[in-house]
Amino acid sequence: MDITVQELRAKLEAGEKFVFIDVREPWENEEFNLGARLMPINSFVNSFWELDEHKEDEVVVHCRSGARSGMAQAILTAQGFKNVRNLTGGILAWEQAFGRTKP
């Protein structure tokens, strides 16, 4: 299941509890980020186990456009995570909708 930038912004502004993961590269995260935990996709396959305690929790993954986070979503779902949502359009969609503003 995916999540739109509007839905994500509402969740962040409401202070909802969920696991928020950025699978972009460190330089992309430094350039602009939404406060998600950085877990670059190239090392994600070796580090996703760090999230095992969250298998029942809502997990939102994002990247620049939605492609890399789609891979992360597939990995987590295959590992038994129940509620993994990919940010549709990624940071590009966020910037198009809201610019470089953080909630």
N, CA, C and O atoms as CSV, one atom per row, in Angstrom:
chain,resi,resn,atom,element,x,y,z
A,1,MET,N,N,0.850,-1.183,0.000
A,1,MET,CA,C,0.000,0.000,0.000
A,1,MET,C,C,0.891,1.241,0.000
A,1,MET,O,O,1.891,1.300,0.715
A,2,ASP,N,N,0.525,2.205,-0.791
A,2,ASP,CA,C,1.311,3.430,-0.890
A,2,ASP,C,C,0.682,4.556,-0.077
A,2,ASP,O,O,-0.447,4.441,0.401
A,3,ILE,N,N,1.427,5.635,0.070
A,3,ILE,CA,C,0.957,6.810,0.786
A,3,ILE,C,C,1.304,8.036,-0.049
A,3,ILE,O,O,2.383,8.104,-0.637
A,4,THR,N,N,0.397,9.001,-0.104
A,4,THR,CA,C,0.658,10.222,-0.864
A,4,THR,C,C,1.413,11.222,0.004
A,4,THR,O,O,1.468,11.078,1.225
A,5,VAL,N,N,1.989,12.231,-0.629
A,5,VAL,CA,C,2.697,13.258,0.140
A,5,VAL,C,C,1.721,14.010,1.043
A,5,VAL,O,O,2.092,14.429,2.139
A,6,GLN,N,N,0.488,14.182,0.597
A,6,GLN,CA,C,-0.511,14.874,1.415
A,6,GLN,C,C,-0.842,14.057,2.663
A,6,GLN,O,O,-0.950,14.605,3.760
A,7,GLU,N,N,-1.003,12.744,2.490
A,7,GLU,CA,C,-1.274,11.865,3.641
A,7,GLU,C,C,-0.093,11.867,4.609
A,7,GLU,O,O,-0.273,11.927,5.825
A,8,LEU,N,N,1.124,11.799,4.051
A,8,LEU,CA,C,2.314,11.794,4.895
A,8,LEU,C,C,2.443,13.098,5.673
A,8,LEU,O,O,2.732,13.083,6.869
A,9,ARG,N,N,2.233,14.207,5.010
A,9,ARG,CA,C,2.330,15.504,5.684
A,9,ARG,C,C,1.333,15.574,6.850
A,9,ARG,O,O,1.675,16.044,7.935
A,10,ALA,N,N,0.107,15.108,6.621
A,10,ALA,CA,C,-0.908,15.115,7.676
A,10,ALA,C,C,-0.476,14.254,8.859
A,10,ALA,O,O,-0.676,14.638,10.012
A,11,LYS,N,N,0.118,13.086,8.581
A,11,LYS,CA,C,0.590,12.204,9.650
A,11,LYS,C,C,1.708,12.871,10.445
A,11,LYS,O,O,1.715,12.824,11.675
A,12,LEU,N,N,2.653,13.493,9.736
A,12,LEU,CA,C,3.773,14.154,10.404
A,12,LEU,C,C,3.285,15.331,11.247
A,12,LEU,O,O,3.720,15.509,12.384
A,13,GLU,N,N,2.387,16.125,10.689
A,13,GLU,CA,C,1.879,17.290,11.408
A,13,GLU,C,C,1.070,16.883,12.637
A,13,GLU,O,O,1.055,17.595,13.641
A,14,ALA,N,N,0.396,15.731,12.555
A,14,ALA,CA,C,-0.413,15.254,13.680
A,14,ALA,C,C,0.441,14.543,14.735
A,14,ALA,O,O,-0.042,14.198,15.814
A,15,GLY,N,N,1.723,14.330,14.400
A,15,GLY,CA,C,2.606,13.642,15.341
A,15,GLY,C,C,2.293,12.162,15.483
A,15,GLY,O,O,2.577,11.563,16.520
A,16,GLU,N,N,1.710,11.568,14.449
A,16,GLU,CA,C,1.389,10.145,14.504
A,16,GLU,C,C,2.653,9.315,14.642
A,16,GLU,O,O,3.721,9.691,14.157
A,17,LYS,N,N,2.512,8.181,15.314
A,17,LYS,CA,C,3.642,7.276,15.496
A,17,LYS,C,C,3.708,6.287,14.339
A,17,LYS,O,O,2.747,5.569,14.060
A,18,PHE,N,N,4.849,6.262,13.676
A,18,PHE,CA,C,5.118,5.276,12.632
A,18,PHE,C,C,6.621,5.251,12.416
A,18,PHE,O,O,7.330,6.168,12.828
A,19,VAL,N,N,7.101,4.207,11.774
A,19,VAL,CA,C,8.526,4.079,11.479
A,19,VAL,C,C,8.753,4.727,10.122
A,19,VAL,O,O,8.113,4.353,9.140
A,20,PHE,N,N,9.660,5.695,10.060
A,20,PHE,CA,C,9.873,6.505,8.863
A,20,PHE,C,C,11.301,6.292,8.375
A,20,PHE,O,O,12.255,6.615,9.083
A,21,ILE,N,N,11.452,5.747,7.162
A,21,ILE,CA,C,12.753,5.354,6.624
A,21,ILE,C,C,13.026,6.050,5.288
A,21,ILE,O,O,12.181,6.073,4.393
A,22,ASP,N,N,14.227,6.612,5.184
A,22,ASP,CA,C,14.721,7.241,3.952
A,22,ASP,C,C,15.787,6.318,3.380
A,22,ASP,O,O,16.815,6.101,4.021
A,23,VAL,N,N,15.564,5.765,2.176
A,23,VAL,CA,C,16.521,4.825,1.589
A,23,VAL,C,C,17.431,5.476,0.545
A,23,VAL,O,O,18.083,4.785,-0.238
A,24,ARG,N,N,17.469,6.815,0.542
A,24,ARG,CA,C,18.365,7.513,-0.383
A,24,ARG,C,C,19.804,7.469,0.135
A,24,ARG,O,O,20.082,6.937,1.210
A,25,GLU,N,N,20.694,8.037,-0.651
A,25,GLU,CA,C,22.094,8.127,-0.264
A,25,GLU,C,C,22.288,9.260,0.754
A,25,GLU,O,O,21.486,10.192,0.798
A,26,PRO,N,N,23.345,9.184,1.568
A,26,PRO,CA,C,23.579,10.221,2.582
A,26,PRO,C,C,23.612,11.640,2.008
A,26,PRO,O,O,23.086,12.566,2.626
A,27,TRP,N,N,24.222,11.820,0.839
A,27,TRP,CA,C,24.305,13.176,0.276
A,27,TRP,C,C,22.921,13.704,-0.094
A,27,TRP,O,O,22.669,14.905,0.006
A,28,GLU,N,N,22.018,12.809,-0.522
A,28,GLU,CA,C,20.655,13.231,-0.847
A,28,GLU,C,C,19.920,13.647,0.429
A,28,GLU,O,O,19.179,14.630,0.443
A,29,ASN,N,N,20.139,12.886,1.490
A,29,ASN,CA,C,19.505,13.166,2.772
A,29,ASN,C,C,19.999,14.495,3.340
A,29,ASN,O,O,19.223,15.259,3.914
A,30,GLU,N,N,21.297,14.766,3.175
A,30,GLU,CA,C,21.859,16.030,3.665
A,30,GLU,C,C,21.296,17.219,2.892
A,30,GLU,O,O,21.085,18.290,3.461
A,31,GLU,N,N,21.054,17.029,1.601
A,31,GLU,CA,C,20.542,18.086,0.737
A,31,GLU,C,C,19.148,18.531,1.184
A,31,GLU,O,O,18.876,19.729,1.272
A,32,PHE,N,N,18.268,17.570,1.466
A,32,PHE,CA,C,16.917,17.861,1.966
A,32,PHE,C,C,16.350,16.576,2.538
A,32,PHE,O,O,16.413,15.525,1.901
A,33,ASN,N,N,15.800,16.660,3.735
A,33,ASN,CA,C,15.194,15.471,4.333
A,33,ASN,C,C,13.973,15.839,5.152
A,33,ASN,O,O,13.776,16.995,5.528
A,34,LEU,N,N,13.169,14.845,5.415
A,34,LEU,CA,C,11.930,15.034,6.171
A,34,LEU,C,C,12.038,14.490,7.593
A,34,LEU,O,O,11.039,14.390,8.305
A,35,GLY,N,N,13.260,14.140,7.998
A,35,GLY,CA,C,13.464,13.656,9.353
A,35,GLY,C,C,13.366,12.150,9.512
A,35,GLY,O,O,13.312,11.645,10.633
A,36,ALA,N,N,13.343,11.434,8.404
A,36,ALA,CA,C,13.272,9.976,8.468
A,36,ALA,C,C,14.641,9.391,8.818
A,36,ALA,O,O,15.672,10.042,8.644
A,37,ARG,N,N,14.630,8.159,9.311
A,37,ARG,CA,C,15.865,7.433,9.604
A,37,ARG,C,C,16.526,7.057,8.277
A,37,ARG,O,O,15.880,6.478,7.404
A,38,LEU,N,N,17.799,7.381,8.129
A,38,LEU,CA,C,18.527,7.094,6.888
A,38,LEU,C,C,19.028,5.657,6.882
A,38,LEU,O,O,19.797,5.249,7.752
A,39,MET,N,N,18.576,4.890,5.875
A,39,MET,CA,C,19.027,3.513,5.656
A,39,MET,C,C,19.177,3.335,4.141
A,39,MET,O,O,18.269,2.817,3.493
A,40,PRO,N,N,20.318,3.760,3.566
A,40,PRO,CA,C,20.492,3.710,2.106
A,40,PRO,C,C,20.187,2.327,1.533
A,40,PRO,O,O,20.535,1.304,2.124
A,41,ILE,N,N,19.535,2.316,0.378
A,41,ILE,CA,C,19.079,1.061,-0.231
A,41,ILE,C,C,20.236,0.113,-0.516
A,41,ILE,O,O,20.064,-1.103,-0.431
A,42,ASN,N,N,21.421,0.643,-0.853
A,42,ASN,CA,C,22.532,-0.259,-1.187
A,42,ASN,C,C,23.019,-1.064,0.019
A,42,ASN,O,O,23.684,-2.085,-0.156
A,43,SER,N,N,22.700,-0.625,1.233
A,43,SER,CA,C,23.052,-1.417,2.416
A,43,SER,C,C,21.800,-1.930,3.135
A,43,SER,O,O,21.901,-2.594,4.167
A,44,PHE,N,N,20.630,-1.622,2.588
A,44,PHE,CA,C,19.363,-1.970,3.238
A,44,PHE,C,C,19.201,-3.469,3.410
A,44,PHE,O,O,18.722,-3.928,4.447
A,45,VAL,N,N,19.596,-4.236,2.403
A,45,VAL,CA,C,19.419,-5.690,2.475
A,45,VAL,C,C,20.212,-6.297,3.630
A,45,VAL,O,O,19.883,-7.381,4.112
A,46,ASN,N,N,21.262,-5.595,4.074
A,46,ASN,CA,C,22.062,-6.093,5.188
A,46,ASN,C,C,21.673,-5.468,6.522
A,46,ASN,O,O,22.195,-5.863,7.564
A,47,SER,N,N,20.756,-4.491,6.501
A,47,SER,CA,C,20.433,-3.800,7.757
A,47,SER,C,C,18.952,-3.783,8.113
A,47,SER,O,O,18.588,-3.312,9.190
A,48,PHE,N,N,18.077,-4.293,7.218
A,48,PHE,CA,C,16.639,-4.217,7.508
A,48,PHE,C,C,16.271,-4.969,8.781
A,48,PHE,O,O,15.253,-4.667,9.405
A,49,TRP,N,N,17.094,-5.951,9.177
A,49,TRP,CA,C,16.816,-6.717,10.394
A,49,TRP,C,C,16.753,-5.813,11.620
A,49,TRP,O,O,16.141,-6.169,12.627
A,50,GLU,N,N,17.391,-4.632,11.534
A,50,GLU,CA,C,17.345,-3.679,12.639
A,50,GLU,C,C,15.917,-3.217,12.918
A,50,GLU,O,O,15.629,-2.687,13.991
A,51,LEU,N,N,15.031,-3.418,11.952
A,51,LEU,CA,C,13.636,-2.993,12.073
A,51,LEU,C,C,12.709,-4.112,12.525
A,51,LEU,O,O,11.499,-3.905,12.619
A,52,ASP,N,N,13.254,-5.301,12.809
A,52,ASP,CA,C,12.431,-6.470,13.115
A,52,ASP,C,C,11.385,-6.222,14.200
A,52,ASP,O,O,10.292,-6.785,14.145
A,53,GLU,N,N,11.709,-5.391,15.177
A,53,GLU,CA,C,10.759,-5.135,16.269
A,53,GLU,C,C,9.525,-4.376,15.781
A,53,GLU,O,O,8.549,-4.243,16.519
A,54,HIS,N,N,9.562,-3.878,14.544
A,54,HIS,CA,C,8.467,-3.077,13.998
A,54,HIS,C,C,7.620,-3.825,12.959
A,54,HIS,O,O,6.906,-3.201,12.174
A,55,LYS,N,N,7.698,-5.151,12.955
A,55,LYS,CA,C,6.972,-5.924,11.938
A,55,LYS,C,C,5.469,-5.685,11.971
A,55,LYS,O,O,4.806,-5.821,10.942
A,56,GLU,N,N,4.921,-5.336,13.118
A,56,GLU,CA,C,3.474,-5.106,13.241
A,56,GLU,C,C,3.129,-3.623,13.107
A,56,GLU,O,O,1.952,-3.275,13.008
A,57,ASP,N,N,4.134,-2.746,13.103
A,57,ASP,CA,C,3.909,-1.305,13.067
A,57,ASP,C,C,3.799,-0.787,11.637
A,57,ASP,O,O,4.195,-1.458,10.685
A,58,GLU,N,N,3.257,0.416,11.508
A,58,GLU,CA,C,3.233,1.070,10.206
A,58,GLU,C,C,4.645,1.555,9.885
A,58,GLU,O,O,5.282,2.225,10.698
A,59,VAL,N,N,5.123,1.212,8.700
A,59,VAL,CA,C,6.440,1.643,8.231
A,59,VAL,C,C,6.222,2.427,6.937
A,59,VAL,O,O,5.565,1.946,6.014
A,60,VAL,N,N,6.780,3.640,6.879
A,60,VAL,CA,C,6.712,4.451,5.660
A,60,VAL,C,C,8.130,4.585,5.128
A,60,VAL,O,O,9.022,5.047,5.839
A,61,VAL,N,N,8.342,4.181,3.877
A,61,VAL,CA,C,9.656,4.291,3.238
A,61,VAL,C,C,9.577,5.313,2.110
A,61,VAL,O,O,8.559,5.439,1.429
A,62,HIS,N,N,10.680,6.041,1.930
A,62,HIS,CA,C,10.707,7.002,0.824
A,62,HIS,C,C,12.098,7.112,0.250
A,62,HIS,O,O,13.089,6.760,0.890
A,63,CYS,N,N,12.152,7.616,-0.994
A,63,CYS,CA,C,13.415,7.908,-1.666
A,63,CYS,C,C,13.195,9.157,-2.513
A,63,CYS,O,O,12.350,9.986,-2.178
A,64,ARG,N,N,13.931,9.298,-3.585
A,64,ARG,CA,C,13.799,10.484,-4.432
A,64,ARG,C,C,12.511,10.442,-5.246
A,64,ARG,O,O,11.781,11.431,-5.316
A,65,SER,N,N,12.234,9.275,-5.869
A,65,SER,CA,C,11.083,9.194,-6.785
A,65,SER,C,C,10.087,8.094,-6.448
A,65,SER,O,O,8.981,8.079,-6.988
A,66,GLY,N,N,10.455,7.186,-5.578
A,66,GLY,CA,C,9.579,6.066,-5.231
A,66,GLY,C,C,10.083,4.719,-5.691
A,66,GLY,O,O,9.545,3.689,-5.284
A,67,ALA,N,N,11.117,4.699,-6.541
A,67,ALA,CA,C,11.620,3.426,-7.079
A,67,ALA,C,C,12.423,2.644,-6.038
A,67,ALA,O,O,12.136,1.474,-5.782
A,68,ARG,N,N,13.425,3.285,-5.439
A,68,ARG,CA,C,14.243,2.588,-4.435
A,68,ARG,C,C,13.412,2.211,-3.216
A,68,ARG,O,O,13.575,1.127,-2.656
A,69,SER,N,N,12.521,3.109,-2.808
A,69,SER,CA,C,11.689,2.784,-1.650
A,69,SER,C,C,10.703,1.663,-1.994
A,69,SER,O,O,10.275,0.922,-1.108
A,70,GLY,N,N,10.344,1.536,-3.265
A,70,GLY,CA,C,9.528,0.405,-3.690
A,70,GLY,C,C,10.261,-0.909,-3.488
A,70,GLY,O,O,9.657,-1.911,-3.106
A,71,MET,N,N,11.577,-0.906,-3.747
A,71,MET,CA,C,12.393,-2.097,-3.508
A,71,MET,C,C,12.436,-2.403,-2.009
A,71,MET,O,O,12.294,-3.554,-1.596
A,72,ALA,N,N,12.634,-1.355,-1.200
A,72,ALA,CA,C,12.674,-1.539,0.257
A,72,ALA,C,C,11.335,-2.075,0.755
A,72,ALA,O,O,11.293,-2.943,1.628
A,73,GLN,N,N,10.247,-1.558,0.199
A,73,GLN,CA,C,8.908,-2.022,0.574
A,73,GLN,C,C,8.770,-3.516,0.273
A,73,GLN,O,O,8.251,-4.273,1.093
A,74,ALA,N,N,9.234,-3.933,-0.895
A,74,ALA,CA,C,9.152,-5.348,-1.294
A,74,ALA,C,C,9.991,-6.221,-0.368
A,74,ALA,O,O,9.558,-7.308,0.014
A,75,ILE,N,N,11.183,-5.762,-0.005
A,75,ILE,CA,C,12.063,-6.518,0.902
A,75,ILE,C,C,11.378,-6.700,2.252
A,75,ILE,O,O,11.310,-7.812,2.774
A,76,LEU,N,N,10.871,-5.609,2.814
A,76,LEU,CA,C,10.243,-5.681,4.129
A,76,LEU,C,C,8.985,-6.547,4.106
A,76,LEU,O,O,8.757,-7.336,5.023
A,77,THR,N,N,8.181,-6.403,3.076
A,77,THR,CA,C,6.962,-7.200,2.970
A,77,THR,C,C,7.306,-8.686,2.889
A,77,THR,O,O,6.646,-9.518,3.513
A,78,ALA,N,N,8.343,-9.012,2.118
A,78,ALA,CA,C,8.784,-10.403,1.986
A,78,ALA,C,C,9.303,-10.959,3.309
A,78,ALA,O,O,9.279,-12.169,3.533
A,79,GLN,N,N,9.769,-10.071,4.180
A,79,GLN,CA,C,10.296,-10.487,5.483
A,79,GLN,C,C,9.226,-10.502,6.575
A,79,GLN,O,O,9.532,-10.695,7.751
A,80,GLY,N,N,7.980,-10.298,6.178
A,80,GLY,CA,C,6.894,-10.440,7.133
A,80,GLY,C,C,6.385,-9.156,7.762
A,80,GLY,O,O,5.574,-9.203,8.688
A,81,PHE,N,N,6.844,-8.011,7.277
A,81,PHE,CA,C,6.325,-6.742,7.785
A,81,PHE,C,C,4.898,-6.578,7.262
A,81,PHE,O,O,4.634,-6.799,6.080
A,82,LYS,N,N,3.979,-6.188,8.151
A,82,LYS,CA,C,2.557,-6.210,7.831
A,82,LYS,C,C,2.024,-4.939,7.168
A,82,LYS,O,O,1.053,-5.007,6.415
A,83,ASN,N,N,2.641,-3.773,7.433
A,83,ASN,CA,C,2.057,-2.508,6.982
A,83,ASN,C,C,3.152,-1.563,6.490
A,83,ASN,O,O,3.507,-0.600,7.169
A,84,VAL,N,N,3.685,-1.854,5.290
A,84,VAL,CA,C,4.760,-1.037,4.722
A,84,VAL,C,C,4.187,-0.181,3.606
A,84,VAL,O,O,3.592,-0.695,2.658
A,85,ARG,N,N,4.373,1.128,3.725
A,85,ARG,CA,C,3.820,2.070,2.742
A,85,ARG,C,C,4.950,2.831,2.052
A,85,ARG,O,O,5.872,3.331,2.696
A,86,ASN,N,N,4.854,2.903,0.740
A,86,ASN,CA,C,5.848,3.600,-0.079
A,86,ASN,C,C,5.309,4.995,-0.422
A,86,ASN,O,O,4.162,5.135,-0.846
A,87,LEU,N,N,6.142,6.019,-0.237
A,87,LEU,CA,C,5.731,7.379,-0.563
A,87,LEU,C,C,5.679,7.545,-2.082
A,87,LEU,O,O,6.713,7.529,-2.749
A,88,THR,N,N,4.483,7.704,-2.617
A,88,THR,CA,C,4.277,7.858,-4.053
A,88,THR,C,C,4.990,9.111,-4.558
A,88,THR,O,O,4.715,10.220,-4.101
A,89,GLY,N,N,5.913,8.918,-5.512
A,89,GLY,CA,C,6.625,10.050,-6.093
A,89,GLY,C,C,7.804,10.542,-5.285
A,89,GLY,O,O,8.565,11.386,-5.757
A,90,GLY,N,N,7.973,10.033,-4.075
A,90,GLY,CA,C,9.125,10.366,-3.237
A,90,GLY,C,C,9.289,11.844,-2.945
A,90,GLY,O,O,8.330,12.615,-2.946
A,91,ILE,N,N,10.537,12.214,-2.697
A,91,ILE,CA,C,10.872,13.606,-2.368
A,91,ILE,C,C,10.525,14.537,-3.528
A,91,ILE,O,O,10.157,15.691,-3.305
A,92,LEU,N,N,10.637,14.053,-4.753
A,92,LEU,CA,C,10.274,14.893,-5.904
A,92,LEU,C,C,8.821,15.336,-5.807
A,92,LEU,O,O,8.505,16.499,-6.061
A,93,ALA,N,N,7.938,14.415,-5.442
A,93,ALA,CA,C,6.518,14.757,-5.301
A,93,ALA,C,C,6.307,15.709,-4.121
A,93,ALA,O,O,5.483,16.621,-4.192
A,94,TRP,N,N,7.058,15.490,-3.032
A,94,TRP,CA,C,6.955,16.379,-1.872
A,94,TRP,C,C,7.337,17.797,-2.281
A,94,TRP,O,O,6.618,18.750,-1.981
A,95,GLU,N,N,8.474,17.934,-2.970
A,95,GLU,CA,C,8.944,19.259,-3.373
A,95,GLU,C,C,7.976,19.921,-4.356
A,95,GLU,O,O,7.788,21.138,-4.321
A,96,GLN,N,N,7.369,19.127,-5.223
A,96,GLN,CA,C,6.401,19.677,-6.174
A,96,GLN,C,C,5.170,20.200,-5.431
A,96,GLN,O,O,4.617,21.240,-5.789
A,97,ALA,N,N,4.749,19.479,-4.404
A,97,ALA,CA,C,3.544,19.866,-3.655
A,97,ALA,C,C,3.814,20.973,-2.634
A,97,ALA,O,O,3.012,21.895,-2.487
A,98,PHE,N,N,4.947,20.879,-1.930
A,98,PHE,CA,C,5.181,21.758,-0.773
A,98,PHE,C,C,6.491,22.537,-0.819
A,98,PHE,O,O,6.791,23.299,0.100
A,99,GLY,N,N,7.282,22.350,-1.897
A,99,GLY,CA,C,8.595,22.967,-1.913
A,99,GLY,C,C,9.503,22.268,-0.918
A,99,GLY,O,O,9.287,21.099,-0.596
A,100,ARG,N,N,10.498,22.959,-0.437
A,100,ARG,CA,C,11.413,22.352,0.522
A,100,ARG,C,C,11.030,22.702,1.952
A,100,ARG,O,O,11.883,23.029,2.777
A,101,THR,N,N,9.743,22.628,2.230
A,101,THR,CA,C,9.279,22.898,3.580
A,101,THR,C,C,9.048,21.583,4.310
A,101,THR,O,O,8.607,20.594,3.724
A,102,LYS,N,N,9.352,21.596,5.582
A,102,LYS,CA,C,9.117,20.432,6.421
A,102,LYS,C,C,7.909,20.707,7.295
A,102,LYS,O,O,7.676,21.850,7.690
A,103,PRO,N,N,7.143,19.681,7.599
A,103,PRO,CA,C,5.961,19.886,8.449
A,103,PRO,C,C,6.350,20.250,9.876
A,103,PRO,O,O,5.479,20.456,10.720
